[in-house]
């Protein structure tokens, strides 16, 4: 029989223990969990979180100006919490989780001129470690957390590869080392004695302040999409512009689904021109 005793807080704690403990995106999860707990209350019996209650939560998020994508991330978090309870017999029926329509957003990426300007500004500000990190993010397409966790032992200079072991989707991936990065990687490996993390000080918080300063000097303070994750978008966009196929970009970026990679398809108009010429023959 279902236990009525489980509160939302208890369900959250069990989900942290069993599901989220080794997740790479814990900061994002924590933010979403706080939003869920704030609305329903820690002592709310999970059996009271019905579809009607969830609809009220969605309306609350929408009234705060949350986008469809943001609301869906919060619903995904709530869904995982309820599923944990359901799997352990504490919730007899899982409520259907509504889904908001997500609008297609413009993909923000760095142009070559913007990259040049950014590097000039960083040099003037004397931020060599930040410059190394930005170059690595730009030419690997790694998520910030993946770069911060990169260790010297994950780098094979002889084969020219970098391996991200702990990724968002839990699937390690190995990518080729872009020659432009080789001197940066070699210098940093030597500086840390060939062991440990390539960026020992690297965290999202460490990058935030210098990024805001760079953003200000570039006149991008009002651009909400001008964030470090944009460097990952830039890598994928440039691969597409160079004519790299979507399946290969998917493997490089570590996307779980080709649907995610397909966002970059329109950056390769040459493929369409080739298709048009074949169709016309």
N, C-alpha and C positions, 0 to 999 in steps of 0.2 A: 504494500500500500504506500501511496505517496506520503511523504513526511511534510506536514504543513509548517514544521518548525524552521525550515530554511528561510533565512532572510536574504535580501539582495546582497548585503555585505558578505555573508557566508558563501554565497554562490561566486562572488567575485574572488574571494580569497582562494577557494578551491580551484577556480580557473587559472589563477596565477600559479598555483602549485603544479597543476597537471598539464597546462597547455602553454602558458605564456612565459614560463620561467626562462627558457632558452631562446626566446624570440629576439631577433635583431632589432625590431622596431618598438622597443619597450617604451620609449618616450612618447610616441604617438598613441600607443595603447593606453598609457597612463592618463593622458589628456582626455581621451574619449571615455574612459572609465569614470573619471571625475565628473564629466558632464552627465553621465547616466545616473550616478549616485546622487548628484546634486538635484536632479529632477525628481526621481522616484523616492529618494531617501534611503539611507543605509538599512533601516529597520523594516522596510517594505517587504512583506511576504512575497516571495517570487511567484506564488500561485495567483497573486493579485495583478501581475503584469500581463494583462489580457490584450487582445488586439485593440480594444477601445483605448486602453491606457497608452499603448504604443502610438496610436494615432494622435493622442494628445501631446506626446513627446515630440512627434514629427512637427506638429503645428507650432509647438514652442520653439523648436530649432529654426523653423522657417521664419517665424516672427522676429528672431534675432538676426536674420539676414544670412543664415547658412545656405550655401549652395546645395544643389541636389547631390553632388558628389560628397560634400562634407557630411550631410545628413546620412547618406548611405554608409559612410565609414562608421558613424556612431551606431547605426542600426546593426551593422556587422558585428561590432563589439558587443552589443546587447544580445544579439543572436547567439554568439559563442558562449556567453555567460548562462543563458537559459538552456542551451544545449548541454552544457556541463551538468546542470541540475537534472535535466531530463534523463541523461545517460546513467545517472546515479539514483534514479527512482524518486527524486525529490520534486519532480514536476510531471504530472500525469500526461499532459498534452502540450506540445510545443505550439505556441501561437504562430500563425502565418506572419512572416515579416514583410511589411509593405516595402516597396522600393521606389525611390524618387527617380525621375528622369534626369539624367546627367547631360548637361549641354557640352558641346564640343568647344574647348577653349583653344585659343591661338597658342601654338607651341612657341615659347620664348627661347631663343638660342642666340649665342654670340656670333655676330658677323666677324669676318677676319679683321676689319678695321676696328671694331670694338675690342677685339682681343689685343690688338697692338696698343690701343689707348690704355687698356687696363694694365698691361705689362709695364708701360712707361710710368703710369701712376704708382704702381707698386714699387718700382725701382726708386722713384723719387721719395716715397715714404719709407724706404729702407726696411722692407718686410720680406727678407729672403726666404724664410720658412713658409710664409703664407704664399709666396710666389711658387715655391716648389709644390705645395699642396694643390693650388689652383691648376697648375700645369698637369699634375697627375690626374686630377679629377676630369680635366678637359680631354686628355688623350688616352684615358682608360675607360671612361664612362662609368667608373665605379660610383656607387652611392657613397656618401660621406662616411658612413659607418664602416663600409667595406675597406675604405682607404685607411681609416684610423686603426683597423685591426690587422692591416697588412704587415707581415713580419719578414725579416730578411730571408728566413728559410722558405718563404713562399715565392721567392724570386729565383728564377733559373737564368742567369746571365748567358750561359753557354747556349741554351736552347732559345733564349730570348722570349721568356714567358713570365707572366704574373698569375698567381692563383688566389682567388678569393674563396676562402673555405667556409666562413660563416656568412651566409647571404640571407636576404629577406625571405626567399622561398626554400631555404635549407639545402639547395643544390649547389655544391661547389662548382666553380667554373674557372677555366684557364684561358687567358687571352694573350695574343702576341704583344711583345714589348715594342711600342712605337720608337723608332730610332731617335726621335727628338727628345724622348724621355730618358734614354740610356745614360747620358752623362749625369742627369739629376739623380737617378736611381743609384748609380755607382758611387757618386759623392756621398749620398746619405747613408748608404750601406757602410762605407768606410768610416764615416763619422760616428756611427753607433757600434763600431767594432764587429760588424758582420753578424750581429745577433740582436734579437729583440725587435720591437716595432720600428718601422721606417719613420713614423711620425710619433715619437714617444709622448709629445705634448698634445697630439691631435685629438680634439673633441669638437662637437658642434658649437659648444659654448666658446671654445678657444678661437674658432674661426669667425664667430658672429660679429664681434666689435670691429676687427680690421675690415671685414667685408662691408659693414655699414659705412666705414670711412671711404673705402674705394668707391662704393656705390654713390656716395655724396659727391665725390670729386668727378665722377663720370656723368653727373646730372641725372641719375636714375633713381633718386630717392622716392619719387612718386610712382615708380613702376613696381607694382606688387609682385610681378613675376621675376624680377631681377634678384634671384636668390641662388645660393650655391647649387641647388639641385638643377638649375638651368644648365650647368656645365655638362651634366649627364645628357640632357636633351640635345645639347650642342654636338656631343660625340655621335649620338644616334642619327641626328640630322645630317651631319657631314658624311657619315657612312652611306646614307641613302642618296645624298647628292652625288657621291662618287660612283653610284651605280651598284653598290653592294646589295645582294638579294635580301629580301625580308627574313627568310629562314636563317641566314648567316648573321644578320643584325640581331635577331632574336637570341641566338646563342651567345653572341658577344655581350649583349646587355643583360642576359640572364632573365629574360621575361618568361613567365610561366605560360602565357598564352600568346599566340601569334596576333591575336586581336589587339593586344597592347602595342606590339611592334607596328601594326598596320597604321597607327597614327602618323608614322613617318613616311608612308608610301608616296604621298603626293609631292614629296621633295625630290623625287626622281622622275622628272618629266621625260627624260631620254628614253626610259622604258616604254612610255606611251607612244613616243614618236616611232620607236622601233616596231611596236605593235601595229601602228597605223600604216607603216610602209609594207609590212608583211600582209596586212589585210588588203592593201591596194594592189598587190601583185597578182 
